[in-house]
Amino acid sequence: MLAVLGLTLLGAMAVRVLLGTYTVTIPDFLTILGGGTVDAAPAASFIVMEDKLPHAVLGALAGLAFGTAGAVFQLLLRNPLASPDVIGISASASLGAIASAAFFGAAGLGLAAGGLIGAGLAAVAVFLLSVSGRAASGPGAGEAVGGRFILTGLGISVLAIAVTNYLLSRMSVYQAADAAIWLTGSLGASSWQRIGLTGAALIALLPLLALLSRPLHAMAVGEELAAGLGVPVTAVRWLGIGLATALAAVAVSMTGPIAFVAFVSGPVARRLVGGGHTLVGSALVGAILVVLADFTAANLIPGGRLPVGVITGLIGAPVLLWLVAGEHKERT
């Protein structure tokens, strides 16, 4: 099934690049990719290399990051509600970006830097407020830590949203309009520079998570069992949460908080792949969801383009309700 998901991702990226309001044939795409030009369509090179392909690549990278981060949070905190959307990472990244625009006139990568700082500060705050007490360490503490982590994150998220709304009310109409697009989650600022930064972050973070894959899956079976097998449960838990937070922060800083991707990727992957948590499956589902949502957002309205977060929100809410209904049936 992982191979099928991988091929589906490649197909989704091909659809994003080749189809839409401006179509590109495969021979023309290969010519453009090789540095050539299409004589019959001089603008094709610019459209493909500066619009279509960057959207597809950045969407896939952001989806990989969101999907992986959400799956790790849900695994380690033993709670299906755990995701960057819920625990304050996305809202705090949004606050950081809007604050950088309001106070320093930041735009483009300046917004991304502000978002990264906001997410990092939120992660530190949630961590410090969640580790107090003996329940935060040792085997069997996953559910206790998860509950405290989520409640703390929710509090920080509500505070960040309130401050963000206040800053938006003090900004000019033009600044607020640009900020609103970013807050919804958008690939409109896709560029090869952003792709390079996002790719470098994933190259640094994903191998570390791969090294944790076996102990993470052991902890999914049971923390006491994992500890009996020699897994340093507390260290793995907090290192995994730190890496997942970094992944989410990078993705949000580059694209804005794309709704529901981190939330639903893990449950959907478990339904498709079966047999517990699959980080690779969650990453692929997240990437597919973002790329296809971006294609829909770019072509749903002729002559216009919606933020990708609008589409993921429309898709994610029914999927979430379906998953909740399915889990309720399984329990009863």
C-alpha positions in Angstrom: 0.0 0.0 0.0 2.9 2.4 0.6 4.0 1.9 -3.0 0.5 2.7 -4.1 0.5 5.9 -2.0 3.9 6.8 -3.5 2.6 6.4 -7.0 -0.5 8.3 -6.1 1.7 11.2 -4.9 3.6 11.2 -8.2 0.4 11.1 -10.1 -1.0 14.0 -8.1 2.1 16.1 -8.8 1.8 15.3 -12.5 -1.8 16.4 -12.5 -0.9 19.6 -10.7 1.9 20.4 -13.3 0.4 19.2 -16.5 -3.3 19.9 -16.2 -5.5 22.8 -15.2 -6.5 26.0 -16.9 -3.1 25.9 -18.7 -2.2 22.4 -19.9 1.2 21.2 -20.7 2.0 18.0 -22.7 4.6 15.5 -21.4 7.1 16.1 -24.2 6.8 19.9 -23.7 7.3 19.4 -19.9 10.4 17.3 -20.5 11.8 19.9 -22.9 11.2 22.7 -20.3 12.7 20.6 -17.5 15.8 20.1 -19.7 16.2 23.8 -20.0 14.7 24.2 -23.5 11.9 26.3 -24.7 8.6 25.4 -26.4 8.5 27.4 -29.7 4.7 27.2 -29.9 4.2 28.5 -26.4 7.0 30.9 -25.2 5.4 31.5 -21.9 5.2 27.8 -21.0 8.7 27.7 -19.5 7.8 30.5 -17.0 4.4 29.0 -16.1 5.8 25.6 -15.5 9.1 26.5 -13.7 7.8 29.5 -11.7 4.2 28.5 -11.0 3.1 25.0 -11.5 6.2 23.0 -10.6 7.0 25.1 -7.4 3.4 24.7 -6.2 3.6 20.9 -6.7 7.0 20.5 -5.0 6.4 22.8 -2.1 2.9 21.4 -1.6 4.3 17.9 -1.4 7.1 18.9 1.0 4.7 20.8 3.3 2.3 17.9 3.2 5.0 15.4 4.1 6.0 17.6 7.1 2.4 18.1 8.2 1.5 14.5 7.9 4.6 13.2 9.7 4.2 15.8 12.5 0.6 14.9 13.1 1.2 11.2 13.2 4.1 11.6 15.7 2.0 13.8 18.0 -0.9 11.3 17.9 1.4 8.4 18.5 3.5 9.8 21.4 0.7 11.7 23.2 -1.7 8.7 22.8 -4.5 11.0 21.6 -6.1 11.2 18.2 -6.8 15.0 18.8 -3.1 15.7 19.0 -1.9 17.8 16.1 -0.1 21.1 15.4 -3.6 22.6 14.8 -4.8 21.8 18.3 -1.7 22.2 20.5 -0.9 25.8 19.6 1.9 25.4 17.1 -0.1 26.6 14.1 -1.8 29.4 15.9 1.5 30.6 17.4 3.2 30.5 14.1 0.4 32.6 12.7 0.9 35.1 15.6 4.6 35.3 14.9 4.0 36.0 11.2 1.4 38.6 11.8 3.4 40.3 14.5 6.4 40.5 12.2 4.2 42.1 9.5 2.5 44.5 11.9 5.6 45.7 13.8 8.4 45.3 11.2 6.6 45.4 7.9 7.8 41.9 7.1 6.7 40.1 3.9 7.6 36.9 2.0 10.4 35.1 3.9 10.2 37.7 6.7 6.7 36.3 7.4 8.1 32.8 7.3 10.8 33.7 9.8 8.3 35.3 12.1 6.1 32.2 11.9 9.1 30.0 12.7 10.0 32.1 15.8 6.3 32.0 17.0 6.0 28.3 16.6 9.3 27.7 18.4 8.4 29.9 21.4 5.0 28.2 21.6 6.7 24.8 21.6 9.0 25.8 24.4 6.1 27.2 26.5 4.0 24.1 26.0 6.9 21.8 26.9 7.8 23.7 30.1 4.2 23.8 31.2 3.7 20.1 30.5 6.8 18.5 32.1 6.1 19.6 35.6 5.4 16.7 38.0 6.4 13.1 38.1 3.7 12.0 35.7 5.7 13.6 32.9 8.4 10.9 32.9 8.8 7.2 32.9 6.9 4.4 31.2 3.1 4.7 31.2 3.1 8.5 31.4 2.2 8.9 27.7 -1.5 9.5 28.3 -1.0 11.8 31.3 1.5 13.9 29.4 -0.7 13.8 26.3 -3.7 15.2 28.2 -1.6 18.0 29.8 0.2 18.8 26.6 -3.1 19.1 24.6 -4.8 21.2 27.3 -1.7 23.5 27.6 -1.5 23.8 23.8 -5.2 24.6 23.6 -4.8 27.5 26.1 -1.8 28.9 24.2 -3.7 28.5 20.9 -6.7 30.5 22.2 -4.3 33.2 23.5 -2.4 33.3 20.2 -5.6 33.6 18.1 -6.9 36.4 20.3 -3.7 38.4 20.0 -3.6 37.7 16.2 -7.1 39.0 15.8 -6.2 42.2 17.7 -3.1 42.8 15.5 -5.2 42.3 12.4 -7.7 44.9 13.6 -4.8 47.4 13.9 -3.3 46.7 10.5 -4.1 48.5 7.3 -6.7 47.0 5.0 -4.0 45.9 2.5 -1.8 44.3 5.1 -4.8 42.6 6.7 -5.9 41.2 3.3 -2.4 39.7 2.6 -2.2 38.3 6.1 -5.7 36.7 5.8 -4.5 34.7 2.8 -1.5 33.5 4.7 -3.6 32.7 7.8 -5.8 30.4 5.7 -2.9 28.4 4.4 -1.6 29.2 0.9 1.0 28.1 -1.6 0.7 31.4 -3.5 4.2 32.4 -2.4 5.8 29.2 -3.7 9.3 29.7 -4.9 12.5 27.6 -5.4 14.0 29.5 -2.5 11.3 28.3 -0.2 11.5 24.8 -1.6 15.3 24.8 -0.9 14.8 25.9 2.7 11.9 23.5 3.3 13.8 20.6 1.7 16.9 21.3 3.7 14.9 21.2 6.9 13.3 17.9 6.0 16.6 16.4 5.1 17.9 17.3 8.5 14.8 16.2 10.5 13.3 13.2 8.7 16.4 10.9 9.1 16.4 11.6 12.9 12.7 10.5 13.0 13.6 7.5 10.9 16.1 6.5 13.6 13.3 6.8 16.2 10.9 4.7 14.1 11.4 1.4 15.8 11.2 2.8 19.4 8.2 4.9 18.4 6.3 1.8 17.2 7.3 -0.1 20.3 5.8 2.6 22.4 2.6 2.5 20.3 2.1 -1.1 21.6 2.7 -0.1 25.2 5.2 2.1 27.0 5.8 -0.6 29.7 6.6 -3.2 27.1 8.9 -0.7 25.2 10.7 0.0 28.5 11.2 -3.7 29.0 12.8 -3.9 25.6 15.3 -1.3 26.5 13.7 1.8 25.0 14.4 5.0 26.9 10.8 6.0 26.9 11.0 9.5 28.3 13.9 10.5 26.0 12.2 9.1 22.9 8.9 10.8 23.8 10.3 14.3 24.2 12.8 13.9 21.3 10.0 12.8 19.1 7.8 15.7 20.2 10.6 18.1 19.5 11.2 16.8 16.0 7.5 16.8 15.2 7.2 20.4 16.5 10.2 21.4 14.3 8.6 19.8 11.2 5.2 21.5 11.9 6.9 24.9 12.5 8.9 24.7 9.2 5.7 23.8 7.2 3.6 26.4 8.8 6.2 29.1 8.4 6.5 28.4 4.6 2.8 27.9 3.7 0.7 29.1 6.6 -1.4 26.8 8.8 -3.0 24.5 6.2 -6.0 23.2 8.0 -6.6 19.5 8.9 -3.7 18.0 7.0 -1.7 17.1 10.1 -5.0 16.1 11.9 -6.4 13.6 9.4 -3.2 12.2 7.7 -2.4 9.7 10.5 -5.9 8.3 10.9 -6.4 8.0 7.1 -3.0 6.3 6.7 -3.9 3.8 9.4 -7.2 3.0 7.7 -5.4 2.5 4.3 -2.2 0.8 5.5 -3.6 -0.9 8.6 -1.8 -2.2 11.6 -1.0 0.7 13.8 0.9 3.9 13.2 2.8 4.3 9.9 4.8 7.5 9.7 5.7 7.0 6.0 2.0 6.4 5.2 1.0 9.5 7.1 3.6 11.6 5.3 2.5 10.4 1.9 -1.2 10.9 2.7 -0.4 14.5 3.8 1.5 15.2 0.6 -1.2 13.8 -1.6 -3.9 15.8 0.2 -2.0 19.1 -0.1 -1.1 18.7 -3.8 -4.6 17.7 -4.9 -6.2 20.4 -2.7 -3.9 23.0 -4.3 -4.8 21.8 -7.8 -8.5 22.1 -6.9 -7.9 25.6 -5.4 -6.1 26.8 -8.5 -8.8 25.6 -10.9 -12.1 25.6 -9.1 -12.9 29.2 -9.9 -12.1 30.3 -13.5 -9.7 33.2 -13.4 -9.3 33.0 -9.7 -7.3 31.0 -7.1 -8.4 30.0 -3.6 -6.0 29.5 -0.7 -5.3 25.8 -0.4 -6.4 25.9 3.2 -10.0 26.5 2.1 -10.0 23.2 0.2 -8.3 21.2 2.9 -10.8 22.6 5.4 -13.7 21.5 3.2 -12.2 18.1 2.8 -10.9 17.6 6.3 -14.0 18.3 8.2 -16.2 15.5 6.7 -13.2 13.1 6.8 -12.7 13.9 10.5 -16.4 13.2 11.2 -16.2 10.0 9.2 -13.2 8.9 11.2 -14.9 9.8 14.6 -18.0 7.8 13.5 -15.9 4.9 12.5 -14.0 4.8 15.8 -17.2 5.1 17.8 -18.6 2.1 15.9 -15.5 0.0 16.6 -15.7 0.8 20.3 -19.4 -0.2 20.5 
